[in-house]
Amino acid sequence: MTYTHRNKGTCSVMTRVELNDDHTIESVEVMGGCNGNLKGISALLKGMKAEDAINRMQGVRCGAKATSCPDQIAAALTEALAEMG
């Protein structure tokens, strides 16, 4: 299942996640933001359970911002899981 999330409060504007039926992450693509860092994060997430990734990244802040790109990835994964039911 592929889910697209419009990011809020970050340089990146959108996150697309693809989850397998067992909730493992097939892919993560973030548009905008720090390209190299986000490609690295995406590579590290592949094969990880969405729930584990959410627990690690949810609440991470970028400087004084209330959110970050990893926090927005966690939001995308949370929404994708909710949509999967």
C-alpha positions as CSV (number, residue, x, y, z in Angstrom):
1,M,0.0,0.0,0.0
2,T,1.3,3.4,-0.9
3,Y,0.4,6.5,1.2
4,T,1.2,10.2,0.5
5,H,1.4,12.7,3.4
6,R,1.7,16.5,3.0
7,N,4.3,17.6,5.4
8,K,3.7,20.5,7.8
9,G,6.4,22.7,9.5
10,T,9.4,21.4,7.6
11,C,11.5,22.2,4.5
12,S,10.3,18.9,3.0
13,V,6.8,19.2,1.4
14,M,5.7,15.6,1.0
15,T,6.4,12.1,2.2
16,R,5.4,9.0,0.3
17,V,5.6,5.6,2.1
18,E,5.0,2.1,0.7
19,L,4.1,-0.6,3.3
20,N,3.8,-4.3,2.9
21,D,0.8,-6.2,4.4
22,D,3.0,-7.2,7.4
23,H,3.7,-3.5,8.1
24,T,7.3,-3.6,6.9
25,I,8.5,-0.5,5.1
26,E,9.1,-1.2,1.4
27,S,10.1,2.4,0.6
28,V,10.1,6.0,1.9
29,E,10.5,9.0,-0.4
30,V,10.6,12.5,0.9
31,M,10.3,15.5,-1.5
32,G,12.3,18.6,-0.5
33,G,14.4,18.9,2.6
34,C,18.0,17.7,3.0
35,N,18.3,15.3,0.1
36,G,21.3,13.2,1.2
37,N,20.1,12.9,4.8
38,L,16.6,11.9,3.8
39,K,17.9,9.3,1.3
40,G,20.0,7.9,4.1
41,I,17.1,7.7,6.5
42,S,14.9,6.1,3.8
43,A,17.6,3.4,3.2
44,L,17.8,2.7,6.9
45,L,14.0,2.4,7.2
46,K,13.6,-0.2,4.4
47,G,12.6,-3.6,5.9
48,M,11.8,-2.1,9.3
49,K,8.4,-2.5,10.9
50,A,6.4,0.8,10.6
51,E,5.6,0.7,14.3
52,D,9.3,0.5,15.3
53,A,10.2,3.4,12.9
54,I,7.3,5.5,14.4
55,N,8.6,4.8,18.0
56,R,12.1,6.0,17.0
57,M,11.2,9.1,15.0
58,Q,8.0,10.5,16.5
59,G,8.6,13.7,18.4
60,V,12.1,14.4,16.9
61,R,12.4,18.1,16.5
62,C,14.5,20.2,14.1
63,G,16.1,23.1,16.0
64,A,13.3,25.3,17.4
65,K,10.7,23.8,15.1
66,A,7.9,21.7,16.7
67,T,8.6,18.9,14.1
68,S,11.2,17.6,11.7
69,C,11.4,15.5,8.6
70,P,11.8,12.2,10.6
71,D,8.7,13.3,12.7
72,Q,6.8,13.9,9.5
73,I,7.8,10.4,8.2
74,A,6.5,9.0,11.5
75,A,3.2,10.9,10.9
76,A,3.0,9.5,7.3
77,L,3.6,5.9,8.7
78,T,0.9,6.4,11.4
79,E,-1.6,7.6,8.9
80,A,-0.8,4.8,6.5
81,L,-1.2,2.2,9.2
82,A,-4.6,3.7,10.2
83,E,-5.7,3.5,6.5
84,M,-4.6,-0.1,6.3
85,G,-6.9,-0.9,9.2
